[in-house]
């Protein structure tokens, strides 16, 4: 087989690979479009979870600050009573 024959085989293989990639891409796109509603619901759920985690983190920080102030006040109170 000569150079010309090898080039034809390579082009044929390249075309087959390109067609296979296009087919897989189209099937993937179809699957995503069919499941778009489910994906949107999942994204909404994940956003709600993130919002809840952020709220919880804020509450924890507030509680830590309250605890620190309470400990400081208790320490001052004990110092006054011990003197």
N, C-alpha and C positions, 0 to 999 in steps of 0.2 A: 504494500500500500504506500502510495507516495504522499508527498506533502499536501497535495490538493485533497486527497481522500481523507487525510487526518484532519484537515481544517473543516471539512464538511461534517465529520463526526463530532468534532468539538462544538461547532455551531449548533448542531442538532441537539447535543447534550445540553448546551447552554439554554437553548430555547425550551427544552423539556423542563429544565430546572426553573426557569423564569415562569413558565406556565404553572408548575407545581406550587411555586411561592405565591403566585397570584391567587390560585385556587384556595390555598390555606388561608391567605389574608382575607379573601372574601368570606370564607366560612367563619373565620374568627370575627369579622365585622358583623356578619349576620347574627352570630351567637351573642355578641355584645349588644346589638340592637334589640334582640329578643329579650335579653335579660336586663335591659336598661332600667326598668322599673324596680327590679330587685336590687340593682346596684345603687340606685338613688335612695331606696329605703335603707340600705346598709350604710351609705354615706351619712344619711340623717341620723341614724342610730349612733354611729361613731362620733358625730358632732355633739349629740346630746351627752354621750359618755364623757367627752372631753370637757364640755361645759360643766358637768357635774364634778369632775375631778378638779377643775379650776376653782369652783365654788368651795369644794371641800378643803383644798389647799389654803384658800383665803381664810376659811373658818379656823383651821388649825393654827395659822399664823396669829390670828386674833386671840385665840385661846392661849397661845404661848406668851403673847404680850401681857394678857391679863394675869396669867400665872406669875410672870416675872414681877409685875407691879404688886401683886398680892404678897409674894415672898419678901419683897423690899419693905412693904408696909408692916408685915409681921416682924421682920427683923428690927425695924425702928421701934415698934411697940415693945418688943422684948428688951431692947436696950434701955428704953425709958423706964420700964418696970424693974429692971435689974439695978438701976442706979439709985 
